[in-house]
Amino acid sequence: MESATGSSRSPELAAALHRLRSTLARLKAELELAEADGALPPIERLQGDLNEALMLLQAVEQAAFGLVSVLVVDDDVRLGELTARGLRRLGYDANSTNALRDLRPSEIVVFDLGLAPTLDQTGRVALKAARPIVVTGATDPGSRALAARLDASDYLIKPVELEDLVKAISRRIAGG
């Protein structure tokens, strides 16, 4: 099976399916043990297993269908959600938030540079590792320097057209 980028996804798909099967088997075993013991199942552990299974399912979908996961981080909640909705209509697995959260592997981050001062050291390191696509209304050299320090893969000036964002996402995917 070939992805849109031309690379084979079969090994990733097989690995993701194996991890998903293992997680679901662990979840089933927990429920069966609780039933056999006549006890309540360990809710926190089951919730953790369910969350893990959902994340693994996303990895399966990404490997099988070449889905690209995008997180839009914007201080304007409405604009962030509109952007994510537009990306979802184009086939991306897109979500929005107004604060950086833990990033998933291979997740592409569209980051409003205005939120950079709110990042702690851990957030800056994670964002830099993600090589975000920076969106901002600022065109000054200081903002461009900040984006460079965040190892931004692209710098887009607001208002950003969805077509331009999709091109930046494609460049980010091609750049690894």
TILUM-307921 format. One record per residue: residue in one letter; x, y, z of N, C-alpha, C in turn; residue number from 1. Coordinates in Angstrom, 2 decimals. Layout:
<pts>
+------+---------+---------+---------+---------+---------+---------+---------+---------+---------+-------+
| fido |    n_c1 |    n_c2 |    n_c3 |   ca_c1 |   ca_c2 |   ca_c3 |    c_c1 |    c_c2 |    c_c3 | bamar |
+------+---------+---------+---------+---------+---------+---------+---------+---------+---------+-------+
|    A |       X |       Y |       Z |       X |       Y |       Z |       X |       Y |       Z |   NUM |
...
+------+---------+---------+---------+---------+---------+---------+---------+---------+---------+-------+
</pts>
This chain:
<pts>
+------+---------+---------+---------+---------+---------+---------+---------+---------+---------+-------+
| fido |    n_c1 |    n_c2 |    n_c3 |   ca_c1 |   ca_c2 |   ca_c3 |    c_c1 |    c_c2 |    c_c3 | bamar |
+------+---------+---------+---------+---------+---------+---------+---------+---------+---------+-------+
|    M |    0.85 |   -1.17 |    0.00 |    0.00 |    0.00 |    0.00 |    0.90 |    1.23 |    0.00 |     1 |
|    E |    0.59 |    2.18 |   -0.86 |    1.37 |    3.40 |   -0.96 |    0.58 |    4.56 |   -0.36 |     2 |
|    S |    1.30 |    5.46 |    0.28 |    0.64 |    6.65 |    0.82 |    0.69 |    7.75 |   -0.22 |     3 |
|    A |    0.09 |    8.89 |    0.10 |    0.10 |   10.02 |   -0.82 |    1.52 |   10.52 |   -1.04 |     4 |
|    T |    2.42 |   10.26 |   -0.11 |    3.80 |   10.70 |   -0.27 |    4.65 |    9.66 |   -0.98 |     5 |
|    G |    4.06 |    8.49 |   -1.32 |    4.75 |    7.48 |   -2.07 |    5.51 |    6.46 |   -1.25 |     6 |
|    S |    5.50 |    6.58 |    0.07 |    6.23 |    5.62 |    0.90 |    5.30 |    4.51 |    1.35 |     7 |
|    S |    5.84 |    3.32 |    1.52 |    5.04 |    2.19 |    1.93 |    4.61 |    2.36 |    3.38 |     8 |
|    R |    3.35 |    2.08 |    3.68 |    2.82 |    2.21 |    5.03 |    2.60 |    0.85 |    5.68 |     9 |
|    S |    2.87 |   -0.25 |    4.98 |    2.58 |   -1.57 |    5.51 |    3.24 |   -1.87 |    6.84 |    10 |
|    P |    4.55 |   -1.61 |    7.02 |    5.16 |   -1.91 |    8.32 |    4.54 |   -1.10 |    9.46 |    11 |
|    E |    4.24 |    0.16 |    9.21 |    3.62 |    1.00 |   10.23 |    2.22 |    0.50 |   10.56 |    12 |
|    L |    1.49 |    0.09 |    9.54 |    0.14 |   -0.42 |    9.74 |    0.17 |   -1.70 |   10.57 |    13 |
|    A |    1.05 |   -2.61 |   10.22 |    1.14 |   -3.88 |   10.95 |    1.51 |   -3.63 |   12.41 |    14 |
|    A |    2.46 |   -2.75 |   12.65 |    2.89 |   -2.46 |   14.03 |    1.76 |   -1.79 |   14.82 |    15 |
|    A |    1.08 |   -0.86 |   14.20 |   -0.01 |   -0.17 |   14.89 |   -1.16 |   -1.13 |   15.19 |    16 |
|    L |   -1.48 |   -2.00 |   14.25 |   -2.54 |   -2.99 |   14.49 |   -2.16 |   -3.95 |   15.61 |    17 |
|    H |   -0.90 |   -4.36 |   15.65 |   -0.45 |   -5.26 |   16.72 |   -0.58 |   -4.60 |   18.09 |    18 |
|    R |   -0.13 |   -3.34 |   18.19 |   -0.23 |   -2.62 |   19.46 |   -1.68 |   -2.41 |   19.86 |    19 |
|    L |   -2.55 |   -2.12 |   18.89 |   -3.98 |   -1.94 |   19.17 |   -4.58 |   -3.25 |   19.67 |    20 |
|    R |   -4.27 |   -4.36 |   19.01 |   -4.79 |   -5.66 |   19.43 |   -4.34 |   -5.98 |   20.85 |    21 |
|    S |   -3.06 |   -5.72 |   21.17 |   -2.53 |   -5.99 |   22.52 |   -3.24 |   -5.16 |   23.57 |    22 |
|    T |   -3.47 |   -3.90 |   23.28 |   -4.15 |   -3.01 |   24.23 |   -5.58 |   -3.47 |   24.45 |    23 |
|    L |   -6.28 |   -3.82 |   23.39 |   -7.66 |   -4.28 |   23.54 |   -7.72 |   -5.62 |   24.28 |    24 |
|    A |   -6.74 |   -6.50 |   24.04 |   -6.71 |   -7.79 |   24.76 |   -6.49 |   -7.56 |   26.25 |    25 |
|    R |   -5.62 |   -6.61 |   26.60 |   -5.38 |   -6.27 |   28.00 |   -6.66 |   -5.73 |   28.64 |    26 |
|    L |   -7.36 |   -4.89 |   27.93 |   -8.62 |   -4.32 |   28.41 |   -9.66 |   -5.42 |   28.63 |    27 |
|    K |   -9.78 |   -6.33 |   27.68 |  -10.72 |   -7.44 |   27.80 |  -10.37 |   -8.32 |   29.00 |    28 |
|    A |   -9.08 |   -8.60 |   29.18 |   -8.64 |   -9.45 |   30.30 |   -8.98 |   -8.80 |   31.64 |    29 |
|    E |   -8.79 |   -7.50 |   31.74 |   -9.13 |   -6.78 |   32.98 |  -10.63 |   -6.93 |   33.29 |    30 |
|    L |  -11.45 |   -6.77 |   32.27 |  -12.89 |   -6.88 |   32.47 |  -13.29 |   -8.31 |   32.85 |    31 |
|    E |  -12.69 |   -9.31 |   32.20 |  -13.00 |  -10.71 |   32.52 |  -12.56 |  -11.07 |   33.93 |    32 |
|    L |  -11.38 |  -10.59 |   34.35 |  -10.92 |  -10.85 |   35.72 |  -11.85 |  -10.23 |   36.75 |    33 |
|    A |  -12.26 |   -9.01 |   36.49 |  -13.18 |   -8.34 |   37.43 |  -14.50 |   -9.09 |   37.50 |    34 |
|    E |  -14.99 |   -9.54 |   36.36 |  -16.24 |  -10.28 |   36.36 |  -16.10 |  -11.61 |   37.11 |    35 |
|    A |  -14.99 |  -12.32 |   36.89 |  -14.76 |  -13.61 |   37.56 |  -14.61 |  -13.43 |   39.07 |    36 |
|    D |  -14.00 |  -12.34 |   39.49 |  -13.80 |  -12.06 |   40.91 |  -15.03 |  -11.45 |   41.56 |    37 |
|    G |  -15.99 |  -11.04 |   40.74 |  -17.17 |  -10.37 |   41.27 |  -16.84 |   -8.99 |   41.82 |    38 |
|    A |  -15.79 |   -8.40 |   41.29 |  -15.33 |   -7.09 |   41.77 |  -15.56 |   -6.03 |   40.69 |    39 |
|    L |  -15.48 |   -4.80 |   41.12 |  -15.54 |   -3.71 |   40.16 |  -14.24 |   -3.68 |   39.36 |    40 |
|    P |  -14.33 |   -3.44 |   38.06 |  -13.09 |   -3.35 |   37.29 |  -12.31 |   -2.10 |   37.68 |    41 |
|    P |  -11.00 |   -2.12 |   37.49 |  -10.18 |   -0.95 |   37.83 |  -10.41 |    0.18 |   36.81 |    42 |
|    I |  -11.31 |    1.08 |   37.15 |  -11.78 |    2.11 |   36.23 |  -10.64 |    2.94 |   35.64 |    43 |
|    E |   -9.72 |    3.42 |   36.47 |   -8.64 |    4.27 |   35.96 |   -7.78 |    3.52 |   34.95 |    44 |
|    R |   -7.48 |    2.26 |   35.24 |   -6.67 |    1.46 |   34.31 |   -7.43 |    1.24 |   33.01 |    45 |
|    L |   -8.74 |    0.96 |   33.11 |   -9.55 |    0.75 |   31.91 |   -9.64 |    2.03 |   31.07 |    46 |
|    Q |   -9.78 |    3.16 |   31.74 |   -9.82 |    4.42 |   31.01 |   -8.49 |    4.67 |   30.31 |    47 |
|    G |   -7.40 |    4.36 |   30.99 |   -6.09 |    4.50 |   30.37 |   -5.94 |    3.60 |   29.15 |    48 |
|    D |   -6.40 |    2.35 |   29.29 |   -6.35 |    1.42 |   28.16 |   -7.22 |    1.90 |   27.00 |    49 |
|    L |   -8.40 |    2.44 |   27.31 |   -9.27 |    2.96 |   26.25 |   -8.63 |    4.15 |   25.55 |    50 |
|    N |   -8.04 |    5.05 |   26.31 |   -7.35 |    6.19 |   25.70 |   -6.21 |    5.73 |   24.81 |    51 |
|    E |   -5.45 |    4.75 |   25.31 |   -4.35 |    4.20 |   24.52 |   -4.89 |    3.56 |   23.24 |    52 |
|    A |   -5.99 |    2.80 |   23.35 |   -6.57 |    2.15 |   22.18 |   -7.03 |    3.18 |   21.15 |    53 |
|    L |   -7.60 |    4.28 |   21.60 |   -8.04 |    5.32 |   20.67 |   -6.85 |    5.97 |   19.98 |    54 |
|    M |   -5.77 |    6.18 |   20.71 |   -4.57 |    6.75 |   20.09 |   -3.98 |    5.76 |   19.08 |    55 |
|    L |   -3.99 |    4.48 |   19.43 |   -3.48 |    3.47 |   18.51 |   -4.37 |    3.33 |   17.28 |    56 |
|    L |   -5.67 |    3.46 |   17.47 |   -6.58 |    3.44 |   16.33 |   -6.26 |    4.59 |   15.39 |    57 |
|    Q |   -5.95 |    5.73 |   15.94 |   -5.56 |    6.86 |   15.11 |   -4.29 |    6.53 |   14.32 |    58 |
|    A |   -3.33 |    5.86 |   14.97 |   -2.11 |    5.46 |   14.27 |   -2.43 |    4.48 |   13.15 |    59 |
|    V |   -3.37 |    3.57 |   13.39 |   -3.79 |    2.62 |   12.35 |   -4.39 |    3.39 |   11.17 |    60 |
|    E |   -5.28 |    4.32 |   11.49 |   -5.91 |    5.11 |   10.42 |   -4.87 |    5.90 |    9.64 |    61 |
|    Q |   -3.91 |    6.48 |   10.35 |   -2.88 |    7.25 |    9.67 |   -2.07 |    6.36 |    8.74 |    62 |
|    A |   -1.70 |    5.17 |    9.22 |   -0.90 |    4.26 |    8.41 |   -1.72 |    3.70 |    7.25 |    63 |
|    A |   -2.97 |    3.35 |    7.50 |   -3.79 |    2.72 |    6.46 |   -4.26 |    3.72 |    5.41 |    64 |
|    F |   -4.62 |    4.90 |    5.84 |   -5.24 |    5.85 |    4.92 |   -4.37 |    7.07 |    4.64 |    65 |
|    G |   -3.19 |    7.12 |    5.23 |   -2.32 |    8.27 |    5.01 |   -2.86 |    9.54 |    5.64 |    66 |
|    L |   -3.69 |    9.41 |    6.69 |   -4.22 |   10.59 |    7.36 |   -3.11 |   11.40 |    7.98 |    67 |
|    V |   -3.23 |   12.69 |    7.89 |   -2.26 |   13.59 |    8.50 |   -2.94 |   14.26 |    9.69 |    68 |
|    S |   -2.30 |   14.15 |   10.84 |   -2.84 |   14.75 |   12.06 |   -2.29 |   16.16 |   12.23 |    69 |
|    V |   -3.20 |   17.12 |   12.40 |   -2.82 |   18.53 |   12.53 |   -3.45 |   19.10 |   13.80 |    70 |
|    L |   -2.64 |   19.79 |   14.58 |   -3.13 |   20.50 |   15.75 |   -3.00 |   21.99 |   15.49 |    71 |
|    V |   -4.11 |   22.70 |   15.50 |   -4.12 |   24.15 |   15.32 |   -4.16 |   24.77 |   16.71 |    72 |
|    V |   -3.12 |   25.52 |   17.05 |   -3.03 |   26.18 |   18.36 |   -3.13 |   27.68 |   18.11 |    73 |
|    D |   -4.27 |   28.26 |   18.51 |   -4.51 |   29.68 |   18.24 |   -5.18 |   30.31 |   19.45 |    74 |
|    D |   -4.79 |   31.55 |   19.77 |   -5.41 |   32.22 |   20.91 |   -6.85 |   32.63 |   20.62 |    75 |
|    D |   -7.22 |   32.69 |   19.35 |   -8.60 |   32.97 |   18.96 |   -9.28 |   31.61 |   18.76 |    76 |
|    V |  -10.06 |   31.18 |   19.77 |  -10.67 |   29.85 |   19.76 |  -11.52 |   29.65 |   18.51 |    77 |
|    R |  -12.29 |   30.63 |   18.16 |  -13.18 |   30.51 |   17.00 |  -12.38 |   30.35 |   15.71 |    78 |
|    L |  -11.35 |   31.14 |   15.53 |  -10.52 |   31.05 |   14.33 |   -9.80 |   29.69 |   14.27 |    79 |
|    G |   -9.31 |   29.23 |   15.42 |   -8.66 |   27.93 |   15.46 |   -9.59 |   26.81 |   15.05 |    80 |
|    E |  -10.83 |   26.85 |   15.55 |  -11.80 |   25.81 |   15.21 |  -12.22 |   25.90 |   13.74 |    81 |
|    L |  -12.38 |   27.11 |   13.22 |  -12.72 |   27.26 |   11.81 |  -11.61 |   26.69 |   10.92 |    82 |
|    T |  -10.38 |   26.94 |   11.31 |   -9.23 |   26.41 |   10.56 |   -9.21 |   24.89 |   10.62 |    83 |
|    A |   -9.39 |   24.33 |   11.81 |   -9.40 |   22.87 |   11.96 |  -10.55 |   22.26 |   11.16 |    84 |
|    R |  -11.73 |   22.90 |   11.19 |  -12.87 |   22.39 |   10.43 |  -12.58 |   22.38 |    8.94 |    85 |
|    G |  -11.98 |   23.45 |    8.46 |  -11.61 |   23.51 |    7.04 |  -10.64 |   22.40 |    6.67 |    86 |
|    L |   -9.68 |   22.13 |    7.54 |   -8.71 |   21.05 |    7.29 |   -9.41 |   19.69 |    7.33 |    87 |
|    R |  -10.34 |   19.50 |    8.26 |  -11.08 |   18.23 |    8.32 |  -11.87 |   18.00 |    7.03 |    88 |
|    R |  -12.48 |   19.06 |    6.50 |  -13.22 |   18.92 |    5.24 |  -12.31 |   18.48 |    4.10 |    89 |
|    L |  -11.02 |   18.78 |    4.21 |  -10.06 |   18.40 |    3.18 |   -9.41 |   17.04 |    3.47 |    90 |
|    G |   -9.85 |   16.38 |    4.54 |   -9.35 |   15.03 |    4.82 |   -8.29 |   14.92 |    5.89 |    91 |
|    Y |   -7.94 |   16.02 |    6.52 |   -6.96 |   15.98 |    7.61 |   -7.64 |   15.60 |    8.92 |    92 |
|    D |   -6.89 |   14.99 |    9.81 |   -7.36 |   14.73 |   11.17 |   -6.93 |   15.95 |   11.98 |    93 |
|    A |   -7.79 |   16.97 |   12.02 |   -7.41 |   18.25 |   12.60 |   -8.22 |   18.57 |   13.85 |    94 |
|    N |   -7.53 |   19.11 |   14.84 |   -8.14 |   19.57 |   16.08 |   -7.60 |   20.95 |   16.39 |    95 |
|    S |   -8.31 |   21.68 |   17.25 |   -7.82 |   23.01 |   17.63 |   -7.84 |   23.14 |   19.15 |    96 |
|    T |   -7.02 |   24.04 |   19.62 |   -6.92 |   24.35 |   21.04 |   -6.35 |   25.76 |   21.16 |    97 |
|    N |   -6.51 |   26.35 |   22.34 |   -5.94 |   27.69 |   22.54 |   -4.70 |   27.64 |   23.44 |    98 |
|    A |   -4.20 |   26.43 |   23.71 |   -2.98 |   26.26 |   24.49 |   -2.29 |   24.98 |   24.03 |    99 |
|    L |   -1.00 |   25.00 |   23.98 |   -0.26 |   23.81 |   23.55 |   -0.50 |   22.68 |   24.53 |   100 |
|    R |   -0.76 |   21.49 |   24.02 |   -0.95 |   20.29 |   24.82 |    0.15 |   19.30 |   24.44 |   101 |
|    D |    0.17 |   18.16 |   25.11 |    1.12 |   17.12 |   24.72 |    0.86 |   16.75 |   23.27 |   102 |
|    L |    1.94 |   16.67 |   22.51 |    1.81 |   16.39 |   21.09 |    1.93 |   14.90 |   20.82 |   103 |
|    R |    1.19 |   14.45 |   19.82 |    1.25 |   13.06 |   19.40 |    2.38 |   12.90 |   18.39 |   104 |
|    P |    2.93 |   11.70 |   18.28 |    3.97 |   11.48 |   17.27 |    3.45 |   11.84 |   15.88 |   105 |
|    S |    4.27 |   12.49 |   15.11 |    3.98 |   12.88 |   13.71 |    2.88 |   13.93 |   13.58 |   106 |
|    E |    2.44 |   14.51 |   14.68 |    1.39 |   15.54 |   14.60 |    2.02 |   16.83 |   14.09 |   107 |
|    I |    1.37 |   17.43 |   13.11 |    1.83 |   18.71 |   12.58 |    1.14 |   19.81 |   13.37 |   108 |
|    V |    1.93 |   20.79 |   13.80 |    1.41 |   21.86 |   14.64 |    1.36 |   23.17 |   13.85 |   109 |
|    V |    0.17 |   23.77 |   13.83 |   -0.01 |   25.12 |   13.29 |   -0.13 |   26.01 |   14.52 |   110 |
|    F |    0.86 |   26.89 |   14.73 |    1.00 |   27.60 |   16.00 |    0.92 |   29.10 |   15.82 |   111 |
|    D |    0.01 |   29.73 |   16.56 |   -0.10 |   31.19 |   16.58 |    1.06 |   31.72 |   17.41 |   112 |
|    L |    1.92 |   32.49 |   16.79 |    3.13 |   32.97 |   17.45 |    2.82 |   33.83 |   18.67 |   113 |
|    G |    1.63 |   34.42 |   18.72 |    1.23 |   35.22 |   19.87 |    1.16 |   34.41 |   21.16 |   114 |
|    L |    1.10 |   33.09 |   21.06 |    1.06 |   32.23 |   22.24 |    2.44 |   31.84 |   22.75 |   115 |
|    A |    3.48 |   32.20 |   22.03 |    4.84 |   31.81 |   22.43 |    5.19 |   32.25 |   23.85 |   116 |
|    P |    4.81 |   33.46 |   24.30 |    5.15 |   33.85 |   25.67 |    4.49 |   32.99 |   26.75 |   117 |
|    T |    3.43 |   32.26 |   26.40 |    2.75 |   31.43 |   27.39 |    3.40 |   30.06 |   27.58 |   118 |
|    L |    4.38 |   29.75 |   26.74 |    5.02 |   28.43 |   26.81 |    6.05 |   28.36 |   27.92 |   119 |
|    D |    6.05 |   27.24 |   28.63 |    7.13 |   26.99 |   29.58 |    8.28 |   26.30 |   28.80 |   120 |
|    Q |    9.36 |   26.00 |   29.49 |   10.52 |   25.41 |   28.82 |   10.16 |   24.09 |   28.15 |   121 |
|    T |    9.38 |   23.25 |   28.81 |    8.98 |   21.97 |   28.25 |    8.17 |   22.17 |   26.97 |   122 |
|    G |    7.26 |   23.13 |   27.00 |    6.45 |   23.44 |   25.83 |    7.28 |   23.94 |   24.67 |   123 |
|    R |    8.26 |   24.80 |   24.98 |    9.15 |   25.31 |   23.91 |    9.94 |   24.18 |   23.27 |   124 |
|    V |   10.44 |   23.28 |   24.09 |   11.22 |   22.15 |   23.57 |   10.34 |   21.27 |   22.69 |   125 |
|    A |    9.13 |   20.96 |   23.16 |    8.21 |   20.12 |   22.39 |    7.82 |   20.80 |   21.08 |   126 |
|    L |    7.54 |   22.10 |   21.14 |    7.14 |   22.83 |   19.94 |    8.30 |   22.88 |   18.95 |   127 |
|    K |    9.48 |   23.13 |   19.44 |   10.65 |   23.18 |   18.56 |   10.87 |   21.83 |   17.89 |   128 |
|    A |   10.71 |   20.75 |   18.63 |   10.88 |   19.41 |   18.06 |    9.83 |   19.13 |   16.99 |   129 |
|    A |    8.65 |   19.74 |   17.12 |    7.56 |   19.53 |   16.15 |    7.76 |   20.35 |   14.88 |   130 |
|    R |    8.70 |   21.30 |   14.90 |    8.92 |   22.18 |   13.75 |    7.60 |   22.76 |   13.25 |   131 |
|    P |    6.98 |   23.63 |   14.06 |    5.62 |   24.11 |   13.76 |    5.53 |   24.96 |   12.51 |   132 |
|    I |    4.33 |   25.05 |   12.00 |    3.99 |   26.05 |   10.99 |    3.49 |   27.24 |   11.80 |   133 |
|    V |    4.20 |   28.33 |   11.76 |    3.84 |   29.51 |   12.54 |    2.89 |   30.38 |   11.74 |   134 |
|    V |    1.80 |   30.80 |   12.39 |    0.88 |   31.78 |   11.82 |    0.86 |   32.98 |   12.76 |   135 |
|    T |    0.88 |   34.16 |   12.18 |    0.94 |   35.37 |   13.00 |    0.53 |   36.59 |   12.18 |   136 |
|    G |    0.12 |   37.60 |   12.89 |   -0.14 |   38.88 |   12.25 |    1.10 |   39.76 |   12.23 |   137 |
|    A |    2.15 |   39.32 |   12.91 |    3.37 |   40.11 |   13.05 |    4.33 |   39.88 |   11.89 |   138 |
|    T |    4.88 |   40.96 |   11.39 |    5.84 |   40.87 |   10.29 |    7.21 |   41.41 |   10.66 |   139 |
|    D |    7.38 |   41.79 |   11.92 |    8.62 |   42.42 |   12.36 |    9.75 |   41.39 |   12.46 |   140 |
|    P |   10.99 |   41.86 |   12.39 |   12.15 |   40.96 |   12.46 |   12.20 |   40.15 |   13.77 |   141 |
|    G |   11.74 |   40.73 |   14.88 |   11.75 |   40.02 |   16.16 |   10.85 |   38.79 |   16.13 |   142 |
|    S |    9.68 |   38.93 |   15.49 |    8.76 |   37.80 |   15.38 |    9.34 |   36.72 |   14.49 |   143 |
|    R |    9.96 |   37.13 |   13.41 |   10.59 |   36.15 |   12.52 |   11.74 |   35.44 |   13.24 |   144 |
|    A |   12.48 |   36.18 |   14.05 |   13.57 |   35.56 |   14.82 |   13.02 |   34.57 |   15.85 |   145 |
|    L |   11.91 |   34.91 |   16.49 |   11.28 |   33.99 |   17.44 |   10.84 |   32.72 |   16.73 |   146 |
|    A |   10.23 |   32.86 |   15.56 |    9.81 |   31.69 |   14.78 |   11.02 |   30.84 |   14.41 |   147 |
|    A |   12.11 |   31.48 |   14.07 |   13.34 |   30.73 |   13.74 |   13.86 |   29.99 |   14.96 |   148 |
|    R |   13.80 |   30.61 |   16.14 |   14.24 |   29.93 |   17.37 |   13.34 |   28.74 |   17.70 |   149 |
|    L |   12.09 |   28.79 |   17.26 |   11.17 |   27.66 |   17.46 |   11.34 |   26.62 |   16.35 |   150 |
|    D |   12.30 |   26.84 |   15.46 |   12.57 |   25.94 |   14.34 |   11.33 |   25.76 |   13.47 |   151 |
|    A |   10.62 |   26.86 |   13.24 |    9.40 |   26.82 |   12.43 |    9.70 |   26.35 |   11.02 |   152 |
|    S |    8.84 |   25.48 |   10.50 |    9.01 |   24.99 |    9.14 |    8.43 |   25.98 |    8.13 |   153 |
|    D |    7.56 |   26.86 |    8.59 |    6.95 |   27.86 |    7.71 |    6.49 |   29.04 |    8.55 |   154 |
|    Y |    6.34 |   30.19 |    7.93 |    5.93 |   31.43 |    8.59 |    4.85 |   32.05 |    7.73 |   155 |
|    L |    3.60 |   32.00 |    8.18 |    2.48 |   32.52 |    7.40 |    1.86 |   33.72 |    8.12 |   156 |
|    I |    1.54 |   34.74 |    7.34 |    0.96 |   35.97 |    7.88 |   -0.56 |   35.87 |    7.83 |   157 |
|    K |   -1.20 |   36.17 |    8.98 |   -2.66 |   36.19 |    9.06 |   -3.21 |   37.38 |    8.30 |   158 |
|    P |   -4.35 |   37.28 |    7.71 |   -5.21 |   36.09 |    7.64 |   -4.62 |   35.09 |    6.66 |   159 |
|    V |   -4.65 |   33.82 |    7.04 |   -4.07 |   32.74 |    6.23 |   -5.19 |   32.06 |    5.44 |   160 |
|    E |   -4.98 |   31.97 |    4.15 |   -5.91 |   31.24 |    3.30 |   -5.69 |   29.75 |    3.52 |   161 |
|    L |   -6.77 |   28.98 |    3.54 |   -6.68 |   27.54 |    3.76 |   -5.76 |   26.88 |    2.72 |   162 |
|    E |   -5.83 |   27.33 |    1.50 |   -4.99 |   26.79 |    0.43 |   -3.51 |   26.98 |    0.76 |   163 |
|    D |   -3.15 |   28.15 |    1.29 |   -1.75 |   28.41 |    1.66 |   -1.33 |   27.53 |    2.84 |   164 |
|    L |   -2.24 |   27.32 |    3.78 |   -1.93 |   26.46 |    4.92 |   -1.72 |   25.02 |    4.46 |   165 |
|    V |   -2.55 |   24.55 |    3.55 |   -2.41 |   23.19 |    3.02 |   -1.06 |   23.04 |    2.31 |   166 |
|    K |   -0.65 |   24.05 |    1.58 |    0.67 |   24.01 |    0.92 |    1.78 |   23.94 |    1.96 |   167 |
|    A |    1.64 |   24.69 |    3.05 |    2.65 |   24.66 |    4.13 |    2.67 |   23.28 |    4.80 |   168 |
|    I |    1.50 |   22.69 |    4.98 |    1.44 |   21.35 |    5.57 |    2.12 |   20.35 |    4.64 |   169 |
|    S |    1.89 |   20.46 |    3.36 |    2.53 |   19.57 |    2.38 |    4.05 |   19.74 |    2.42 |   170 |
|    R |    4.51 |   20.99 |    2.51 |    5.97 |   21.23 |    2.61 |    6.52 |   20.61 |    3.89 |   171 |
|    R |    5.76 |   20.75 |    4.98 |    6.19 |   20.18 |    6.28 |    6.29 |   18.66 |    6.20 |   172 |
|    I |    5.31 |   18.03 |    5.56 |    5.34 |   16.57 |    5.40 |    6.54 |   16.16 |    4.55 |   173 |
|    A |    6.76 |   16.88 |    3.45 |    7.89 |   16.55 |    2.57 |    9.22 |   16.75 |    3.26 |   174 |
|    G |    9.28 |   17.72 |    4.18 |   10.52 |   18.00 |    4.91 |   10.78 |   17.05 |    6.06 |   175 |
|    G |    9.85 |   16.16 |    6.35 |   10.03 |   15.18 |    7.42 |    9.72 |   15.71 |    8.78 |   176 |
+------+---------+---------+---------+---------+---------+---------+---------+---------+---------+-------+
</pts>
